[in-house]
Amino acid sequence: MKSLLSILLIISNFLVTADAGDWPSWRGPARDDVSKEKGLLKSWPSNGPKKVWMSNDAGLGYAGFSVANGALYTMGAFGGTEKLIAYRAISSSATNKKVWELEVGDLLTNGWGDGPRTTPTVSNGKVYALGGKGNLVCADAKTGKKLWDVHMVKDLGGKVPGWGYTESVLVDDGRVICTPGDKGGALAALDANSGKILWRSEEFTEPAQYSSPIVINHGGKRQYVQLVMKKLVGLDAKNGKVVWVSDWPGKVAVIPTPIYSDGHVYISSGYGIGCKLVELTSSGAKDVYDNKIMKNHHGGVIKIGEHVYGYSDGYGWVCQNFKTGELVWNEKKALGKGAIAYADGHLYCLGEGDGRVILIEATPKGWNPKGEFTISPQTKQRNPKGKVWTHPVISNGKMYLRDQELIFCYDISS
């Protein structure tokens, strides 16, 4: 009875009033990876910020984090299945344990490491999670009870991309926006409460890739923007009709999420492709520039002020002028390839090869480090071809990192 009461107490306290620093989706509330938080450390001690807790039971995979209402959500592979997992975002113990878990679907197997790659999305008391093989589940965010599921292949006629489904679904205005890909319509809108199909992008039938959609308001119209291998597209949010489309010479894989700012959309891809800025006009979209300064593979690109920051294959860590595409500065030696996050005037740069994290000022004046540390311990279960690929998340004064089954929470508040 005492054990049952303890569990009920955990669940009853699981969803508290939403905090302004919550991070309920891939790349945050606005899907731009820009945290609005203030009062964070401007520099780190020699051994890095304080580790608050860690967990070693998250399962395998590269899934990211959402933090909302006192809970942290992610995914992991356990044996032959993938699961959606919930933790308390702040633990009173140095070892945090799962509050609940829910089976999502069959295990994605892959030469670079098995398991899920997506980030759950939290909205209106529900959490949505997409498995690597295409099963999308909606669960009660408090209890983990499954409310509905829809399969990208079996129900929507999509085709699993070569490295699995990796998009983090967008929840907007009662719709779940996902990208099953293929002839039935590359994108689909599902009712957020029931999973019922609301529309398919019948005019746009490209195969799915690895990017995640964003929502924008432009020209008096709400649109969903998505990048696939050969196209960047804007769809009418109400019906999935094509508003505009722009060509893109992607190859192998296109992964980074588009960035929207002031009537312009910025995209980047690795494998030697580069980046492009398009201006949205009354007649469609026109290229502003297209160059190879930012060849971002999968670590993400962030716009701060008039500049974008991220890791570019060949250039290293890069600051680029958003409007002109010109290189402002680059740094090759300080840290290898990796992912990036932003909060309170600083960039958090994670090296995928060694697990080093370096705090730098977000400034066009150059690479200015303010502290570093290395994730420890590191997993012994990572695929030999895999690396530390889960992006950092900043939420409510904490930084969350992952290396396969290991999750780390650090206190970065000042």
ChimeraX attribute file (.defattr): number of C-alpha atoms within 10 A of each C-alpha:
attribute: neighborCount
match mode: 1-to-1
recipient: residues
	/A:1	6
	/A:2	7
	/A:3	8
	/A:4	9
	/A:5	10
	/A:6	11
	/A:7	12
	/A:8	12
	/A:9	11
	/A:10	13
	/A:11	15
	/A:12	12
	/A:13	13
	/A:14	22
	/A:15	17
	/A:16	11
	/A:17	9
	/A:18	13
	/A:19	13
	/A:20	14
	/A:21	20
	/A:22	23
	/A:23	26
	/A:24	26
	/A:25	27
	/A:26	27
	/A:27	27
	/A:28	22
	/A:29	19
	/A:30	15
	/A:31	20
	/A:32	22
	/A:33	26
	/A:34	20
	/A:35	23
	/A:36	17
	/A:37	18
	/A:38	14
	/A:39	11
	/A:40	17
	/A:41	18
	/A:42	16
	/A:43	18
	/A:44	18
	/A:45	12
	/A:46	10
	/A:47	10
	/A:48	19
	/A:49	21
	/A:50	14
	/A:51	17
	/A:52	19
	/A:53	20
	/A:54	21
	/A:55	17
	/A:56	17
	/A:57	17
	/A:58	26
	/A:59	24
	/A:60	25
	/A:61	30
	/A:62	29
	/A:63	29
	/A:64	26
	/A:65	30
	/A:66	27
	/A:67	29
	/A:68	30
	/A:69	23
	/A:70	19
	/A:71	22
	/A:72	25
	/A:73	29
	/A:74	26
	/A:75	32
	/A:76	30
	/A:77	29
	/A:78	18
	/A:79	11
	/A:80	12
	/A:81	16
	/A:82	29
	/A:83	25
	/A:84	29
	/A:85	23
	/A:86	27
	/A:87	21
	/A:88	23
	/A:89	21
	/A:90	16
	/A:91	15
	/A:92	9
	/A:93	10
	/A:94	13
	/A:95	14
	/A:96	21
	/A:97	17
	/A:98	15
	/A:99	18
	/A:100	18
	/A:101	20
	/A:102	17
	/A:103	18
	/A:104	28
	/A:105	23
	/A:106	20
	/A:107	21
	/A:108	22
	/A:109	16
	/A:110	13
	/A:111	10
	/A:112	14
	/A:113	21
	/A:114	23
	/A:115	30
	/A:116	34
	/A:117	28
	/A:118	28
	/A:119	28
	/A:120	30
	/A:121	28
	/A:122	27
	/A:123	16
	/A:124	11
	/A:125	12
	/A:126	19
	/A:127	27
	/A:128	28
	/A:129	28
	/A:130	32
	/A:131	35
	/A:132	30
	/A:133	25
	/A:134	28
	/A:135	20
	/A:136	20
	/A:137	23
	/A:138	27
	/A:139	21
	/A:140	16
	/A:141	23
	/A:142	19
	/A:143	17
	/A:144	19
	/A:145	14
	/A:146	17
	/A:147	15
	/A:148	16
	/A:149	20
	/A:150	19
	/A:151	18
	/A:152	23
	/A:153	16
	/A:154	11
	/A:155	13
	/A:156	22
	/A:157	16
	/A:158	23
	/A:159	22
	/A:160	20
	/A:161	18
	/A:162	12
	/A:163	19
	/A:164	23
	/A:165	26
	/A:166	26
	/A:167	26
	/A:168	27
	/A:169	23
	/A:170	24
	/A:171	24
	/A:172	15
	/A:173	9
	/A:174	13
	/A:175	22
	/A:176	22
	/A:177	26
	/A:178	24
	/A:179	33
	/A:180	30
	/A:181	26
	/A:182	20
	/A:183	18
	/A:184	18
	/A:185	22
	/A:186	27
	/A:187	28
	/A:188	23
	/A:189	25
	/A:190	20
	/A:191	16
	/A:192	23
	/A:193	14
	/A:194	13
	/A:195	18
	/A:196	15
	/A:197	16
	/A:198	16
	/A:199	19
	/A:200	24
	/A:201	22
	/A:202	17
	/A:203	14
	/A:204	21
	/A:205	17
	/A:206	21
	/A:207	20
	/A:208	27
	/A:209	28
	/A:210	26
	/A:211	23
	/A:212	25
	/A:213	26
	/A:214	23
	/A:215	20
	/A:216	20
	/A:217	13
	/A:218	15
	/A:219	11
	/A:220	6
	/A:221	13
	/A:222	15
	/A:223	24
	/A:224	23
	/A:225	24
	/A:226	26
	/A:227	30
	/A:228	25
	/A:229	21
	/A:230	16
	/A:231	16
	/A:232	20
	/A:233	20
	/A:234	26
	/A:235	24
	/A:236	16
	/A:237	23
	/A:238	15
	/A:239	15
	/A:240	23
	/A:241	17
	/A:242	18
	/A:243	19
	/A:244	19
	/A:245	19
	/A:246	16
	/A:247	15
	/A:248	20
	/A:249	12
	/A:250	20
	/A:251	13
	/A:252	10
	/A:253	19
	/A:254	26
	/A:255	24
	/A:256	20
	/A:257	28
	/A:258	23
	/A:259	21
	/A:260	22
	/A:261	13
	/A:262	9
	/A:263	14
	/A:264	19
	/A:265	20
	/A:266	24
	/A:267	25
	/A:268	30
	/A:269	31
	/A:270	22
	/A:271	14
	/A:272	16
	/A:273	22
	/A:274	21
	/A:275	21
	/A:276	21
	/A:277	24
	/A:278	21
	/A:279	17
	/A:280	21
	/A:281	13
	/A:282	9
	/A:283	8
	/A:284	14
	/A:285	22
	/A:286	16
	/A:287	14
	/A:288	15
	/A:289	16
	/A:290	19
	/A:291	14
	/A:292	21
	/A:293	24
	/A:294	33
	/A:295	25
	/A:296	33
	/A:297	25
	/A:298	25
	/A:299	23
	/A:300	24
	/A:301	29
	/A:302	21
	/A:303	22
	/A:304	20
	/A:305	11
	/A:306	12
	/A:307	21
	/A:308	23
	/A:309	27
	/A:310	28
	/A:311	29
	/A:312	31
	/A:313	22
	/A:314	14
	/A:315	16
	/A:316	23
	/A:317	27
	/A:318	27
	/A:319	31
	/A:320	22
	/A:321	18
	/A:322	21
	/A:323	15
	/A:324	13
	/A:325	22
	/A:326	16
	/A:327	18
	/A:328	15
	/A:329	18
	/A:330	20
	/A:331	16
	/A:332	15
	/A:333	8
	/A:334	11
	/A:335	19
	/A:336	19
	/A:337	23
	/A:338	29
	/A:339	25
	/A:340	25
	/A:341	26
	/A:342	27
	/A:343	22
	/A:344	16
	/A:345	17
	/A:346	21
	/A:347	23
	/A:348	24
	/A:349	27
	/A:350	30
	/A:351	23
	/A:352	21
	/A:353	14
	/A:354	16
	/A:355	23
	/A:356	18
	/A:357	23
	/A:358	22
	/A:359	25
	/A:360	21
	/A:361	20
	/A:362	24
	/A:363	17
	/A:364	20
	/A:365	10
	/A:366	15
	/A:367	18
	/A:368	13
	/A:369	17
	/A:370	17
	/A:371	18
	/A:372	20
	/A:373	17
	/A:374	15
	/A:375	18
	/A:376	12
	/A:377	11
	/A:378	17
	/A:379	16
	/A:380	10
	/A:381	14
	/A:382	19
	/A:383	16
	/A:384	10
	/A:385	8
	/A:386	17
	/A:387	19
	/A:388	23
	/A:389	24
	/A:390	25
	/A:391	25
	/A:392	22
	/A:393	26
	/A:394	30
	/A:395	25
	/A:396	23
	/A:397	18
	/A:398	22
	/A:399	20
	/A:400	24
	/A:401	25
	/A:402	28
	/A:403	28
	/A:404	29
	/A:405	22
	/A:406	19
	/A:407	21
	/A:408	21
	/A:409	24
	/A:410	18
	/A:411	20
	/A:412	22
	/A:413	16
	/A:414	12
